[in-house]
């Protein structure tokens, strides 16, 4: 690779792109990251930072294993980022609670707990009194809960700031550009064109999140079939420690922050690239939270926002090499982008450096070659009016 023109260019400065840049820079690569906005401002900023592969009940075994591995990597990953940046991302892995309010829900949690214990995952089923002792703010109607030990959350907004600072500290160039297009010949990637001119690169990574299908200059076979899925969220202002740990209730999850904010999310909506916060979305989230915990009704709602998750037809990420030499994909993480940042950074850095094995075969873009996905293809055609 030509270090003078930049070993690697990453398009997309979300948590995924920044994590890859940081990993590569720590390995000695020269890296540039391009985005149209400031770093970590899209889905990376909008999420709740949940790190809970087992609470999410991920059905695909390959994805579950990858998420679980990434969760194991999180403490060391955050320590490296904190050491490089001086910013504390507030990683907490003291468990996630899933509350039940119906007998059928409690039975489902009991079965889920047995299945997790058979996998060697530490969890504890709580009765009514145990659930209230663990989280006293829950309503009297709670029947019980399942606590998954070792899961938790990270303050994704602080992590985004920390990663940007860590990248700069390691020599990564973070660039804003209103236009970025891949430049290539018939065989391999050459670099990118930007609103400031051409930048050569030995490798280019598409980490554009919900906009990954819109990156110009990419051969059709290398464009991932990714569409946006909107998620709305709200925040309440609570006394610090009122909610002790991330908690799932029917229809919502609640994630406490150390500054006292309680995040409540999130809707899942197929609305294209539209990011409006709606009355219906807020009502849905507040309704679910207050049904589970009427005690939350007296607190102030301080913030509402929406973000776009990158979804694929099969719900799996699109990672690794493409048929265009030097062009790599790190996209389609859907609900697991924050959780998968450490594993994706390691996998993509390995793939760029030729380490085998690198990314799991199940996540390769090659899996879509023989598929016919008319609904998603049509959605992509409509949404190509938007770009990065």
C-alpha positions as CSV (number, residue, x, y, z in Angstrom):
1,X,0.0,0.0,0.0
2,X,1.1,3.6,-0.7
3,X,1.4,5.3,2.7
4,X,1.7,8.7,1.1
5,X,-1.8,8.5,-0.4
6,X,-3.3,6.7,2.6
7,X,-3.2,3.0,3.2
8,X,-6.9,2.8,4.0
9,X,-9.9,5.0,3.4
10,X,-13.1,4.4,5.4
11,X,-16.3,6.0,4.2
12,X,-18.6,6.5,7.2
13,X,-17.6,7.9,10.6
14,X,-20.0,6.1,12.8
15,X,-19.0,3.8,15.6
16,X,-18.2,1.0,13.1
17,X,-16.1,3.2,10.8
18,X,-14.3,4.8,13.7
19,X,-13.6,1.5,15.5
20,X,-12.1,0.1,12.3
21,X,-10.0,3.2,11.8
22,X,-8.8,3.0,15.4
23,X,-7.9,-0.7,15.1
24,X,-6.0,-0.2,11.9
25,X,-4.2,2.8,13.2
26,X,-3.1,0.9,16.3
27,X,-1.7,-1.7,13.9
28,X,0.3,0.9,12.1
29,X,-1.8,1.7,9.1
30,X,-2.3,5.2,7.7
31,X,-6.1,5.8,7.7
32,X,-8.5,8.5,6.5
33,X,-12.2,8.5,7.4
34,X,-14.7,10.5,5.3
35,X,-18.2,11.5,6.3
36,X,-20.6,14.2,5.3
37,X,-21.3,15.1,9.0
38,X,-19.3,15.1,12.2
39,X,-18.2,11.8,13.6
40,X,-20.6,9.4,15.3
41,X,-23.8,11.5,14.7
42,X,-26.2,9.1,12.9
43,X,-27.3,5.7,14.3
44,X,-24.2,5.8,16.5
45,X,-25.6,8.9,18.3
46,X,-29.2,7.8,18.2
47,X,-28.9,4.4,19.8
48,X,-29.2,3.4,23.5
49,X,-25.9,1.5,23.7
50,X,-27.4,-1.8,24.7
51,X,-24.9,-4.7,24.9
52,X,-27.3,-7.6,25.2
53,X,-27.1,-10.4,22.6
54,X,-29.0,-12.9,24.8
55,X,-31.7,-10.4,25.9
56,X,-32.2,-9.5,22.2
57,X,-32.9,-13.2,21.6
58,X,-30.9,-13.4,18.4
59,X,-32.1,-16.4,16.5
60,X,-29.3,-16.8,14.0
61,X,-26.5,-18.9,15.6
62,X,-23.7,-17.3,13.6
63,X,-24.8,-13.8,14.5
64,X,-25.4,-14.7,18.2
65,X,-21.8,-16.2,18.4
66,X,-20.4,-13.1,16.8
67,X,-22.3,-10.8,19.1
68,X,-21.3,-12.8,22.2
69,X,-17.6,-12.6,21.1
70,X,-17.9,-8.9,20.6
71,X,-19.4,-8.5,24.1
72,X,-16.4,-10.4,25.5
73,X,-14.1,-8.0,23.7
74,X,-15.8,-4.9,24.9
75,X,-13.9,-4.2,28.2
76,X,-10.5,-4.4,26.6
77,X,-11.7,-2.4,23.6
78,X,-13.1,0.4,25.8
79,X,-9.9,0.4,27.9
80,X,-7.8,0.9,24.7
81,X,-10.1,3.7,23.5
82,X,-10.1,5.4,26.9
83,X,-6.3,5.2,27.2
84,X,-5.9,6.8,23.8
85,X,-8.6,9.5,24.2
86,X,-8.8,10.3,27.9
87,X,-12.6,10.1,27.6
88,X,-14.6,7.6,29.8
89,X,-17.4,5.8,27.7
90,X,-19.2,4.6,30.8
91,X,-19.3,0.8,30.1
92,X,-21.5,-1.1,32.5
93,X,-21.8,-4.9,32.3
94,X,-23.7,-5.5,35.6
95,X,-26.6,-7.3,33.9
96,X,-29.8,-6.7,31.9
97,X,-33.2,-7.3,33.4
98,X,-36.2,-8.6,31.4
99,X,-39.5,-8.1,33.2
100,X,-42.7,-10.1,32.8
101,X,-46.2,-8.9,33.6
102,X,-48.3,-11.8,32.3
103,X,-48.1,-15.5,33.3
104,X,-47.3,-16.5,29.7
105,X,-44.4,-14.0,29.7
106,X,-43.0,-15.4,32.9
107,X,-43.2,-18.9,31.5
108,X,-41.4,-17.7,28.4
109,X,-38.6,-16.2,30.6
110,X,-38.3,-19.4,32.6
111,X,-37.8,-21.4,29.4
112,X,-35.4,-18.8,28.0
113,X,-33.4,-18.9,31.2
114,X,-33.1,-22.7,31.1
115,X,-31.9,-22.5,27.5
116,X,-29.3,-19.9,28.4
117,X,-28.0,-21.9,31.3
118,X,-27.6,-24.9,29.0
119,X,-25.4,-22.6,26.9
120,X,-23.4,-21.7,30.0
121,X,-24.8,-18.1,30.2
122,X,-25.2,-16.9,33.7
123,X,-28.8,-15.7,34.4
124,X,-31.2,-15.6,37.3
125,X,-35.0,-15.9,37.4
126,X,-36.6,-13.6,39.9
127,X,-40.1,-13.8,41.4
128,X,-42.3,-10.7,42.1
129,X,-40.4,-9.7,45.3
130,X,-37.1,-10.3,43.7
131,X,-37.9,-8.2,40.6
132,X,-39.0,-5.3,42.8
133,X,-35.9,-5.7,45.0
134,X,-33.7,-5.5,41.9
135,X,-35.6,-2.6,40.3
136,X,-38.0,-1.0,42.9
137,X,-39.4,1.5,40.2
138,X,-41.2,-1.4,38.4
139,X,-44.9,-1.4,38.9
140,X,-46.8,-3.7,41.3
141,X,-48.1,-5.7,38.4
142,X,-44.6,-7.2,37.6
143,X,-44.7,-11.0,38.1
144,X,-41.0,-11.7,37.8
145,X,-37.9,-11.1,35.7
146,X,-34.9,-12.7,34.2
147,X,-31.5,-11.1,34.8
148,X,-28.8,-11.9,32.3
149,X,-25.4,-11.4,34.0
150,X,-22.5,-10.0,32.0
151,X,-24.7,-8.0,29.6
152,X,-25.2,-4.2,30.0
153,X,-24.7,-1.0,28.1
154,X,-22.2,1.7,27.0
155,X,-22.9,5.4,26.6
156,X,-22.7,5.4,22.9
157,X,-22.5,9.2,22.5
158,X,-19.5,9.3,24.9
159,X,-18.0,6.3,23.1
160,X,-18.4,8.2,19.8
161,X,-16.5,11.2,21.1
162,X,-13.9,8.9,22.7
163,X,-13.4,7.0,19.4
164,X,-13.0,10.2,17.4
165,X,-10.4,11.5,19.9
166,X,-8.6,8.2,20.0
167,X,-8.5,8.1,16.2
168,X,-7.0,11.6,16.0
169,X,-4.5,10.6,18.8
170,X,-3.4,7.7,16.7
171,X,-2.9,9.8,13.5
172,X,-6.2,9.0,11.7
173,X,-7.4,11.9,9.5
174,X,-11.1,12.6,10.0
175,X,-12.5,14.5,7.0
176,X,-15.9,16.0,6.3
177,X,-16.9,15.9,2.6
178,X,-20.3,16.5,1.0
179,X,-19.4,14.0,-1.7
180,X,-17.5,10.7,-1.6
181,X,-17.3,8.2,-4.5
182,X,-15.3,5.1,-4.9
183,X,-12.8,5.1,-7.7
184,X,-11.9,1.8,-9.3
185,X,-11.0,0.0,-12.5
186,X,-12.5,-3.4,-13.6
187,X,-10.3,-5.3,-11.1
188,X,-9.5,-3.3,-8.0
189,X,-10.3,-0.2,-6.0
190,X,-8.0,2.8,-6.6
191,X,-9.2,5.3,-4.0
192,X,-12.0,7.8,-3.6
193,X,-13.1,11.0,-5.1
194,X,-14.2,13.7,-2.7
195,X,-15.3,17.4,-2.9
196,X,-11.6,18.2,-2.4
197,X,-10.2,15.9,-5.1
198,X,-9.0,12.4,-5.5
199,X,-7.4,10.4,-2.7
200,X,-5.6,7.1,-3.6
201,X,-5.9,4.1,-1.3
202,X,-4.9,0.5,-1.1
203,X,-8.1,-0.4,0.6
204,X,-11.5,1.3,0.9
205,X,-14.1,0.3,3.5
206,X,-17.9,1.0,3.1
207,X,-19.1,1.7,6.6
208,X,-21.9,4.0,5.6
209,X,-24.6,2.5,7.8
210,X,-28.1,3.0,6.5
211,X,-26.6,4.7,3.4
212,X,-24.3,1.8,2.5
213,X,-26.3,1.0,-0.7
214,X,-26.0,4.6,-1.8
215,X,-22.2,4.9,-2.1
216,X,-21.4,6.1,-5.6
217,X,-18.9,4.4,-7.9
218,X,-19.4,0.9,-6.5
219,X,-20.0,-2.0,-9.0
220,X,-23.6,-3.4,-8.5
221,X,-22.3,-6.7,-7.2
222,X,-20.5,-4.9,-4.4
223,X,-23.4,-2.8,-3.3
224,X,-25.0,-4.3,-0.2
225,X,-28.8,-4.6,-0.2
226,X,-29.3,-2.4,2.8
227,X,-32.4,-0.3,3.6
228,X,-33.1,2.1,6.6
229,X,-35.3,1.2,9.5
230,X,-36.3,4.2,11.7
231,X,-36.1,4.0,15.4
232,X,-37.6,6.8,17.6
233,X,-36.4,7.3,21.2
234,X,-37.1,9.5,24.2
235,X,-35.3,10.5,27.4
236,X,-36.6,11.2,30.8
237,X,-34.8,13.1,33.6
238,X,-34.6,11.0,36.7
239,X,-32.5,11.0,39.9
240,X,-29.3,9.2,39.3
241,X,-29.6,5.5,40.3
242,X,-33.5,5.5,40.2
243,X,-33.2,2.8,37.5
244,X,-30.2,0.6,38.2
245,X,-29.7,-1.4,35.0
246,X,-31.0,-1.7,31.5
247,X,-34.5,-3.2,31.6
248,X,-36.8,-4.7,29.0
249,X,-40.5,-4.4,29.4
250,X,-43.2,-5.4,26.9
251,X,-42.9,-3.0,24.0
252,X,-39.8,-1.0,25.1
253,X,-36.5,-1.0,26.8
254,X,-35.1,1.5,29.3
255,X,-31.4,2.3,29.7
256,X,-30.2,4.5,32.5
257,X,-27.3,6.9,32.1
258,X,-25.0,8.0,34.9
259,X,-26.2,11.7,34.5
260,X,-29.7,10.6,35.5
261,X,-31.2,10.4,32.0
262,X,-33.3,7.4,31.2
263,X,-33.5,6.4,27.6
264,X,-36.6,4.7,26.4
265,X,-36.7,3.0,23.0
266,X,-37.3,2.1,20.3
267,X,-39.7,2.0,17.5
268,X,-39.0,0.0,14.3
269,X,-40.4,1.7,11.2
270,X,-40.0,1.3,7.5
271,X,-40.2,5.0,6.5
272,X,-37.3,5.3,4.1
273,X,-34.8,8.0,5.0
274,X,-37.3,10.1,6.9
275,X,-36.2,10.8,10.5
276,X,-39.1,12.7,12.0
277,X,-40.1,12.2,15.6
278,X,-43.9,11.6,15.7
279,X,-46.6,11.9,18.3
280,X,-47.5,8.2,17.6
281,X,-43.9,7.1,18.2
282,X,-43.7,9.0,21.5
283,X,-47.1,7.7,22.6
284,X,-46.0,4.1,21.8
285,X,-42.8,4.4,23.9
286,X,-44.4,6.3,26.8
287,X,-47.4,3.9,26.8
288,X,-45.1,0.8,27.1
289,X,-42.9,2.4,29.8
290,X,-45.8,3.7,31.9
291,X,-47.8,0.5,31.7
292,X,-44.7,-1.3,33.2
293,X,-43.8,1.5,35.7
294,X,-46.5,4.1,36.5
295,X,-43.9,5.7,38.8
296,X,-42.2,7.2,35.7
297,X,-45.2,9.3,34.9
298,X,-44.2,12.3,37.1
299,X,-40.8,12.8,35.5
300,X,-39.8,15.3,32.8
301,X,-39.3,14.2,29.2
302,X,-36.2,16.1,28.2
303,X,-35.4,14.8,24.7
304,X,-36.8,12.9,21.7
305,X,-35.0,11.8,18.6
306,X,-34.9,9.3,15.7
307,X,-32.2,7.4,13.9
308,X,-31.9,5.0,11.0
309,X,-30.7,1.4,11.4
310,X,-29.1,-0.4,8.5
311,X,-31.2,-3.5,7.7
312,X,-30.5,-6.4,5.3
313,X,-33.1,-8.8,3.9
314,X,-31.9,-11.6,6.1
315,X,-31.1,-9.6,9.2
316,X,-27.4,-10.3,9.1
317,X,-24.5,-7.9,8.6
318,X,-22.5,-7.6,5.4
319,X,-18.8,-7.9,6.3
320,X,-15.5,-8.5,4.6
321,X,-14.1,-8.7,1.1
322,X,-16.0,-8.2,-2.2
323,X,-15.2,-9.2,-5.7
324,X,-13.6,-5.8,-6.2
325,X,-10.0,-6.2,-4.9
326,X,-9.3,-3.9,-2.0
327,X,-13.0,-3.0,-1.4
328,X,-14.5,-4.1,1.9
329,X,-17.9,-3.9,3.5
330,X,-18.7,-3.2,7.1
331,X,-22.4,-2.6,7.1
332,X,-25.9,-3.9,7.8
333,X,-25.5,-4.3,11.5
334,X,-29.2,-3.3,12.1
335,X,-29.9,-3.4,15.9
336,X,-26.4,-4.5,16.8
337,X,-24.0,-1.9,15.5
338,X,-22.9,-0.6,18.8
339,X,-22.5,-4.1,20.2
340,X,-20.6,-5.3,17.2
341,X,-18.1,-2.5,17.0
342,X,-15.1,-4.3,18.6
343,X,-15.6,-7.6,16.7
344,X,-16.2,-5.8,13.4
345,X,-13.1,-3.6,13.8
346,X,-11.0,-6.7,14.5
347,X,-12.5,-8.7,11.6
348,X,-12.2,-6.0,9.0
349,X,-8.7,-5.1,10.0
350,X,-7.8,-8.8,9.8
351,X,-9.4,-9.0,6.3
352,X,-7.5,-5.9,5.1
353,X,-4.3,-7.3,6.4
354,X,-4.9,-10.7,4.9
355,X,-5.4,-12.6,8.2
356,X,-7.3,-15.8,7.7
357,X,-9.9,-16.5,9.0
358,X,-11.2,-12.9,9.1
359,X,-14.9,-12.2,8.8
360,X,-17.5,-15.1,9.0
361,X,-18.5,-16.6,5.7
362,X,-22.2,-16.2,6.6
363,X,-21.8,-12.5,6.5
364,X,-20.2,-12.2,3.0
365,X,-22.1,-10.2,0.4
366,X,-21.7,-13.3,-1.9
367,X,-24.7,-14.8,-0.1
368,X,-27.0,-12.4,-2.0
369,X,-25.7,-13.3,-5.5
370,X,-28.3,-16.0,-6.2
371,X,-31.2,-14.5,-4.3
372,X,-34.2,-12.6,-5.6
373,X,-35.4,-10.0,-3.2
374,X,-38.0,-8.0,-5.2
375,X,-39.4,-6.0,-2.3
376,X,-36.0,-4.9,-1.0
377,X,-34.7,-4.3,-4.5
378,X,-37.7,-2.0,-5.2
379,X,-37.2,-0.2,-1.9
380,X,-33.5,0.3,-2.8
381,X,-34.4,1.7,-6.2
382,X,-36.7,4.2,-4.6
383,X,-34.2,5.1,-1.9
384,X,-31.3,5.6,-4.2
385,X,-32.5,9.2,-4.5
386,X,-30.7,9.7,-1.2
387,X,-27.0,9.4,-0.8
388,X,-24.5,8.9,2.1
